Amino acid sequence: MTETSEYTPPEVWTWKQGSGGRFASTNRPVAGATHDKELPVGRHPLQLYSLATPNGVKVTVMLEELLALGHSGAEYDAWLIRINDGDQFGSGFVAVNPNSKIPALMDRSGPEPIRVFESGAILLYLAEKFGAFLPTDKAARTECLSWLFWQMGSGPYLGGGFGHFYAYAPTKIEYAIDRFAMEAKRQLDVLDRRLADNEYLAGREYSVADIAVWPWYGTLAQGQLYGEAAKFLQVQDYANLQRWTAAVAARPAVQRGRMVNRISGEPVHQLHERHDAADFDTKTQDKIAAES
C-alpha cells in the first residue's frame, strides 16, 4: 500500500482550507456566491456559460448537432467560465446555477428567461425543445433516457472517483485508485457489451445518450482523458466501444462542439468563446496557417 499511515476520521469533520490538491483554491463546503459579477448576454436566444470539460462538451456538441440539422433557433453564445479562477461563484452564475457547476444555460427565446442547469437536464431540455435526438417511440425513448441517466449516475465514479485519485489527488492512495479503477473498467464493459449489438447506445439512432456519454467515455477511449489513464485501464481491449468512439468523433458537429470553450491543448483546437458559426471559419484559417 502507498499510504504512510492509517487515517481515523474525527467525530466531527472540520474544513481545512487548502486541502483538496489541484482544486483546493475553489473547493469549499458552502454554497452561494463569493463575489458580485454579472454574466454577459449576447444576441442569440440561447446563452451558454461553460468550459470544455466533458460535461461542458456535451452541451456544445448538442447545440452544434441541432444547428447541423437546420434548427436555426439553436444559435447560441458560449461564454467562457474559468472554474479554476472561481468564475462559477460569481453572483450572476450562481443565479443561473445555484450548484455553481458548469454548464449552465439561459433560454431567452420566450417571454420570460428560463434557466437550465445540470448537463443531462440541458440535453433533455434542448432535445424536447427542438424535437431532435430523442426517440418518439415509447420503448426507444425510454431506452435512450435510461442511457442518458446512466451517464449522469456513472460519470462521478469516473471523474470525481477514478480521475481525481488517479490524476489529481496530492497523495496516491492505492485503495482509492484500485476501487475506482475497478468501477471504471466495469463501466467500460457495460458500454462495450451494449455496443456489441447496437450501433448507438439507444439502438439504431444517434441520440442524446451518445452525446452525453461520448465526452466522458469516448475521450477516455481515445486516450485524451486523465493522462495515461487509457493505458492504465487498457481501453484498447473494448473493441465495440472503440468502434462507437471513432464513429461519433468523426461527426463534424462533434468536432466543432469540442472546440468551444476549450482552453487547453493545441491553440488551433481552442475556441474560447463562440458567438457565431463564422467563429469556426476563423479557427480553420488559423489551423491552415499553423500547418503551412
N, C-alpha and C positions, 0 to 999 in steps of 0.2 A: 504494500500500500504506500501511496505517496504522502499521506497525511503525516505530519510530525507529532501531533498529539490528538487525543480524543476530546471532542467538544461536548460539554454538558450544558444544555440550554438553561438559562436562568428562569426563575419562576415568572418573571415579568420582563418582556422584551423592551429594550430601550434603543432608540435610534442613535447610532454612532455616525455622525456626519463624516463623509469622506470614505465610507465603506461602499463597496459595490463595484470596485475595479474601474473599467473604462467609462462607465456611465455614472460614476459617483457624483459628479457635479450636477446632474439633473434628477437623480433619483431622490425621492422624499416620501414620507409616509402620510402626507396630507394632500388633499385635492385643492383646486381653486387656482386663481391667477396669482402670479408673483409680481407682475408689473402691468402697467397700462400700455396697451398697444393695439390700435385698431387694425383690422385687416384691410388690405387693398381690395377694390372691386373693379373688375374690368367690364368690357362691353357685352360679354356673352351671357346668356341666361344661367349657365352653369359655372359656378366659381369653385374651383378645387384648391384646397390648401394641403400640401403634401410633400413628400420626399420619396425618392425612388428606392425605398426598401421593398421587400416582397409585397407587403400589404399595400403600399402606395402604387406599385406597378399594376396590381390587379385593376385598379380604377382607371388609370390612364390607358391600359390596354382595352378595357371595356369601352371607353369613350372613343378611342380610335377605331375599334371594330364597328361601333354604331355609325360613325361617320363614313366608314368604308361601305356600309350598306345603304348610304344615302339619307340617313336621318340628320338633316341639317340642324334640327333643334338640339342636337348633342354637341354643338360647338361649345367650347369651354375655354376659360382662362385657368391655367395651372400656376399657382403661386408657390414659391419655394418656402418650406418651413424647415429651418435648420434645427433639428432636435437636439444636437449636441450643444447648441447655443441657448437652448431653453425657449425657442420661439413658441413652442406648444403651450407655454404657461402664460402667454400674453392674454390680456383680458378679452380681446377680440376672438382669439382662437378658442378660449375656454367657453365663450358664449355659443360657439358652433358645436364644440365637443367638450362637454364637462369632464370627460375622462382624459383629456389632454394627450390624445394619441392621434397620429396621422393614420389614414387620411380623413379629411372632413370636407363635406360638400354643402354648398348652399345653392338651392334651386330658386332662382328669381324669375322664373318664367310665368308664374301666376300672380294673382292679386296680392298675395302675401308670401314672403320668402319661406321656404321650407328647409330646415337643416336636416342633414342625414349624417350620422357618424357610425363607425364600425364598418370595415371594408365589405363584409358579407352583406350587411344591410344596404350599403350603397349599390352593390352589384344587383341585388334583388330589386331595389327601387328603380334603377335605370332599366333593367330588363322589363319590368312591368310598365314603366312609363312609355317605352318605345315599342313594346311588343316584340322583343327580339332576344334570341339566345336563351329562351326559356320555353320548353315544350308546352303545347296547349293540351295535349292528351293527358288525362289524369295520371295514368300509370307512369308515363315518361316524365311528366313534371315532378312527380313525387320522387322518382329515382334521381333526377337532376338535383332537387333540393337536398336529398339525403347526402349526396356527394359534396354539395356546397357546404353544408353544415358539418360534414366530416372534416373538411379542411379547417373550418373555424375551431373545431374542438381539438383537432390533432396538431395544428400549427404551433401552439405554445410548447408542446413537448419537443418539437424540432427546433424552434427558435430559442425561447427562454430556457428550455431544458438543455438539449444537446448542444446547440450553438453557443449558448452562454458559457457552459462549463468547459467545452472543448476549445473555444476560440477566445473568449473574453475574460473569464474569471481570473483574478490575480493569482490564485493558487490552483494548481491542477489537483483535483480530487478524484482519485481512481474510482471510488464507489459511484460518484455522481456521473462521471463520464461513461462508465460501464452501464449504469442504469438507463441513461438516456440514449446511448448508442444502441442498446438492445431495442428500445422502443422505436427509434428512428428506422432501424432495419425492419422491424415488424411492419411499420407503416409503408415502407418501400415495397415490401412483399404484398401487402394489401393492394396497393396500386398495380403492381405487376400482374397479379392474378386477375384483377378486374380487366386490365387492358389486354390480357391474353385472348379474350373472346369478344372484345368491344373496341371499335376504332377510337371512340372517345369515352369519357367517364360515364356520361349519361346514356350511352348507346351509340347509335349511328351518327348523331348530330353533335357538332361542336356547340358548347353551351357555357353558361356562367360557371358551371362546375369546373370546366377546363381552365377558364380564365382565373378562377380562384386558386386552383391547385398548382398550376404551372409556375407562377413566380417563386414558389417555395420549392417544390419537389422537382420541377423541370430544371431550374438553375442549379440545384444540388446535383442532379444527374449530369449536367454539363460541366461540373467541376468549378462553378462560379460562386459557390456559397461556402463561407467559413474555411477559407484557405485550403488545406489538404484534406478536408472532410470527405471529398468524393473517394479518394484513395483509401482513407481510413475505413469508410463504410462499404467499400468495394461496389460502388454504384454501377460499374460496368456489367455486373452479373445480372442486372434486371433488364433483360432484352426487350420486353414489351414496354416497359417504362421508357427505355431509350428510344424506341421507335416513335412513341407518342410525343416525347420531348422534342425530337427533331421535327416532327410534323407541325407542332404548334409554333416552334421557334421560326419556322420558315414563313409564317404568315406576315405579310407586310405591316398589318396593324399592330401586331405584337412587337415587331422591330421598332416601330415608331413609339409605341407606348412605353417601352422600357427605357427610352432615352429621356423621357420627360421628367423633370425634377431630379435628374441624376447629377451628382456632384463628385463621383469617384470614377476611376477607370480612365480610359483614353478620352481626351478632350473632345474628339470628333464624335463620340458616343454620348456626350452630355448636352442636354438642352435644359438649362436651369429653370427657365420658365417658358411656358407655351401660351401664346395669346392668339395665334393664327396658324392655319395649316402651312402657310408660307414659311414659318419658322423652321420647318424641317428642310425646306429647299436651301435655306442659308447654311444649315449644318452639312448638307450634302456637298455644297460648294467648298466648305471648309475641309471636308474629308478628301475631296478630289485634289485640292491644293496641297494638303499634307502628304498625299501619296505620290504626287508628281515630282 
